[in-house]
Amino acid sequence: MELSTFTGVVAIIPAAGTGARMGAQCPKQYLKINEQTILEITLQKFIDFDRVELIVLVVSPEDKECYQVELANHTQVVIIEGGETRAHSVNNALKFLYDEGLPDEVPVMVHDVARPCVDEADLDKLVEFHQQEDEACLLVAPVVDTVHQTNKDSYISGLVDRNSFVKALTPQMAKFIDLKYSVKSALKDGHEVTDEASALFRAGYKVKTIKGRGDNIKITRPEDLILAERILSST
């Protein structure tokens, strides 16, 4: 694959985790909602989003099932092997893009495979902001619940102003060169970053929060499957 003349948007979808908290017999991306796997639903969202021209699907080296998924063999999708953590998997994807000659200025978004409810209008908002302002950005949702700080014994130890906090969602987006530098630096310095916005912020970049839909949930526990089915059925 030669990407030196590529000018579209790249989406990286990490899908190399085991989903241990689901307690399922298979990785959570292969659990089904309305007769489709989570992987298929998420891939379809990005295949249908016309601003994205290339999708890098990052899977576990032991995952052979992905090659049996029809959408994973779509012409816009390339499959590569992930690493031991999400950050390592994203870094592997960025290395792949670098080796294939992706230009530094190309916008790259990273989206959790376990967020199949992402809304196309939110994807549009994210890309529009990045193209207009040339800054890193991510989808977020406001914190609506009361948040308590607790001590090691699980007693309330302080009050937290929820208006100062947001929940990080995905996708998260930046120029290829900025994202590549930030993730690589975080791993090199031993920082445990669980999303790209954290890596970009640590590297000194401005990161804009873009308000997205609160139902862009991450499927982590069994009850999330039921909620995701309701969300997808209503859209």
Secondary structure as UniProt FT lines:
FT   TURN            4..5
FT   STRAND          9..15
FT   HELIX           20..22
FT   HELIX           28..30
FT   STRAND          32..33
FT   TURN            34..35
FT   STRAND          36..37
FT   HELIX           38..48
FT   TURN            50..51
FT   STRAND          52..59
FT   TURN            61..62
FT   HELIX           65..68
FT   HELIX           70..73
FT   TURN            75..76
FT   STRAND          77..81
FT   HELIX           86..99
FT   TURN            100..101
FT   TURN            104..105
FT   STRAND          107..110
FT   TURN            113..114
FT   TURN            116..117
FT   HELIX           120..133
FT   STRAND          136..142
FT   STRAND          148..150
FT   TURN            152..153
FT   STRAND          156..159
FT   HELIX           162..164
FT   STRAND          166..175
FT   HELIX           176..188
FT   TURN            189..190
FT   HELIX           196..202
FT   TURN            203..204
FT   STRAND          207..211
FT   TURN            214..215
FT   HELIX           222..233
//
